[in-house]
Amino acid sequence: MRRTPLLIAVVSLAGALAASATAAGKTSATLTFRQYTSPVGAAGHQGDLPPAATDPAPFGIYQQDGIGDNCGEPSLGVSPGGAVLYACGLQALRVSFDGKGAGSSTWTDVTPKVEGEQSSDPIIWQDPSTGRVFMNQLMPQGCSLMAYTDNFAETWTQTPLGCGAGIAFDHQTVGTGTPRLLKTAPTYPNIVYYCTNDVAAADCSTSLDGGLTFSPAHPVFGPESACAPITGHVKSAPDGTVYLMPDGCGAHQSVWVSENDATTWTERPIPGSTVGDAGHPVVATGRDGTVYAAWGSNDNVRGGRIHVSVSRDKGVHWTAPVPLGKEKGIKVSRFPIGVAGDGDRAVIGFLGSTSGGDPGNKNLFKGRWDLYLSYTYDRGKHWVTYNATPGSPVQVGSVCTGGLGCDGDRNLLDFNEMVIGPDGRVIVAFADGCLKTKGCTTKDRLRKGAIVKQLGGTPLLRVVK
């Protein structure tokens, strides 16, 4: 267990929100954010390779030295009391916020034993209706291993196998949803979804017993589709409709929709959308089924701004795409994330830079990246964007999203994550590439576990359960 009082940024941002947003529901004029960073220099080796091994390890197998170090691709859950379960690489870390000082937090290693041995892709998912947290580690040998906890990592239940027969081997995503047609076991009320990409296809399998066993895989789309096989995270609406959004479908974006528990899927294109290289897109669903889709555009060559569209009929119709952060001078973006609470309230987050040029070029791009959060309180008619990390950059220099083609420059890996906390405000997990408040350069290429919490301002939920 390690405690760090490290404060990277505390920011209060004032300004009137759009009049229409106020009309849609009373909003606070002040949004307050605070960053919490994992302890520096805390011992905590995990993995099946010795500490002297390089990172990344051969064949993409993770190993980690230090609590919260090498924390690309973080995901998270949150307890009713506000503690966070933060997973990255091989580690599951429980983070508590003691309130004794700005940025004060305690990071405790609660990794289940098997999941701490090896992986080539980590992911956790928390079922929002039951609180169960699933930790899934993609095995380099194929398939995945999974453990879940119902008491926020006090104990873990190891599952026999974390995927279904016939599932592919890369870039898994785990989600849960209300059953529409299938009948779940008496031991767990919801369906657990496990989706992944094949060479030129995407597949999903389901668990009807809370993650203990999975069905054979069903195809989402095959090689005949123009869609990229890699997708963002699988999401579901309160009525059980399931959404999966690929990294582009030809020259446009699409959301694949299933209304029969991931048995069959329908492609629903987003008119006016383009395809950039910001990383995996995101789908967020509100309490009333409103769907928000966000992705990186090509409005600055390929590395453009995050755009968002909204649908109220499960993707059959979409609003015109809106660029986020234009008023902040943002030109390029990375890693869209998003959540929706009440249907008219949502937040889309991303890393953004006001520098132009190719953000994936490690030799030429020298821009600063910050974490931006864009809020709507009127179902996407208006968006207001805030810099949540103004006191210190998240990264300086290129942020490559080309996977194994990044020529040794794949620093922050592929994605960040955001959830709604028990107070109805957002909590963001990201990898911090630079802990310096001043003087950060392209040579500072950390991957430190970090969290940003919204402390003030209007929540996304009018009524918190």
Buried (B, 14 or more C-beta within 10 A) or exposed (E): EBBBEBBBBBBEBEEEBBEEBBEBEEBEEEBBBBBBBBBBEBEBBBBBBEEEBEBBBEEBBBBBBBBBBBBBBBBBBBBEEBBBBBBBBBBBBBBBBEEEEBBBBBBBBBBBEBBBBBBBBBBBBBBBEEBBBBBBBBBBEEBBBBBBBBEBBEEBBBBEBBBBEEBBBBBBBBBBBBBBEBEBEEEBBBBBBBBBBBEEBBBBBBBBBBBBBBBEBBBBBEEEBEBBBBBBBBBBBBEBBBBBBBBBBEEBBBBBBBBBBBBEBBBBBBEEBBBBBBBBBBBBBBBBBBBBBBBBBBBBBBBBBBBBBBBBEBBEEBBEBBBBBEEBEBBBBBBBBBBBBBBBBBBBBBBBBBBEBBBBBBEEBBBBBBBBBBBBBBBBBBBBBBBBBBBBBBBBBBBBBEEEEBEEBBBBBBBBBBBBBBBBBBBBBBBBBBBEEEEBEBEBBBBBBBBBBBBBBBBBBBEEE
